Amino acid sequence: MIEPDSKIQNQLISPPLGAGGLNIGIVGGAGYTGGELIRILINHPNANLVFIDSKSNAGNYVYAVHQDLLGETELKFSDKPIIENLPLANVIFLCTGHGEAKKFLEANLQYIKEDTRIIDLSNDFRLNTQSSTGNRQFVYGLPELNKQKIKSANNIANPGCFATAIQLGLLPLAKAGLLKEIYTTGITGSTGAGQSLSATSHFSWRANNIQAYKTLTHQHLAEIHQSLHQLQNDFPNTPLTDGGVKFVPWRGDFTRGIFVSSTLHCEVPLEELKELFRAYYNEHPFTLVSDEAIFLKQVVNTNKCVIQLEKEGNTLVVHSAIDNLLKGASGQAVQNMNLMFGIDETVGLRLKGSVL
């Protein structure tokens, strides 16, 4: 491991806050989640982007990669070594691939000052059994579950996109002790697969096509069970057990958004359940309960989750919809940042949807 030289060591103290309030760095800024973070943060009144790292784009204008940002910013991807940039930030967002965030921190933690907040968008630290590296302990960053813990956290493990949509549809039921075996289906847009092309992310494959994948084995199941068990102790804390969530995800022929439907046995009347949900989300501005049928365009390009309950006899269906890149990733990451620094959680996130 490279030892920090004296120049770097001398920087490992809190830098002065930038004109925007928080000096922010992004590691992995060329992908979909990195792009969404940049779009939010260049308009966030408390944010000052001090570096955006992308090995393959060093020195290039950000708008050369995220072309919709032409005219919005003159920022460039940093051409400095990452060890020179890390000490400059009060907040670091990790938008690396799954498995890469932990490796990155293990190699570079010595260059990050101790009071810098880290928000990781990968799945490396979401589970309680894998939530630390070095002296860094990560809090699971679902505000509707862990808001108070997030406010005092130094490190956040941002939830997965499917995990966010499914959990938000089930948390009030878990708190009331009403969860039993759950059958969930969910469909996601092509951006959920990331920017690297694969056989199932090409337009010619996705267009006019859907497919089930990772049936009953999706990687987000473990964090879902962990969260539901946190609220309902008799709910299994690991997947593939009796009484847990049986999840079938689908690849959709659209670019962004997630729509989930969870089905379970419930004897509580529908109106009582609606009141239960509204009471639970009363202090959570981005999660909304609708009496009308919900649809993806309500949430695309927003940080919202919308929920609808339907019931026939003792069978309850909970529908939930989010934008996988915003509430399912970068928007939620900024929401967590706001909470960590005592900023109103909606700042920078009152985004314009596209219903038409």
Secondary structure as UniProt FT lines:
FT   HELIX           6..9
FT   TURN            10..11
FT   TURN            19..20
FT   STRAND          22..27
FT   TURN            29..30
FT   HELIX           32..41
FT   TURN            42..43
FT   TURN            45..46
FT   STRAND          47..53
FT   HELIX           55..57
FT   TURN            58..59
FT   HELIX           62..65
FT   HELIX           67..69
FT   TURN            70..72
FT   HELIX           82..85
FT   HELIX           86..88
FT   STRAND          91..94
FT   TURN            98..99
FT   HELIX           100..108
FT   HELIX           109..111
FT   TURN            114..115
FT   STRAND          117..120
FT   TURN            124..125
FT   HELIX           128..130
FT   STRAND          132..133
FT   TURN            134..135
FT   STRAND          136..137
FT   STRAND          139..140
FT   HELIX           143..151
FT   STRAND          155..157
FT   HELIX           161..175
FT   TURN            176..177
FT   STRAND          182..188
FT   HELIX           190..193
FT   TURN            199..201
FT   HELIX           203..206
FT   TURN            207..208
FT   STRAND          211..212
FT   TURN            215..217
FT   TURN            219..220
FT   HELIX           221..231
FT   TURN            233..234
FT   TURN            242..243
FT   STRAND          245..251
FT   STRAND          258..265
FT   HELIX           270..280
FT   TURN            281..283
FT   TURN            285..286
FT   STRAND          287..290
FT   HELIX           296..298
FT   TURN            299..301
FT   STRAND          305..312
FT   TURN            313..314
FT   STRAND          315..322
FT   TURN            324..329
FT   HELIX           330..340
FT   TURN            341..342
FT   TURN            345..348
//
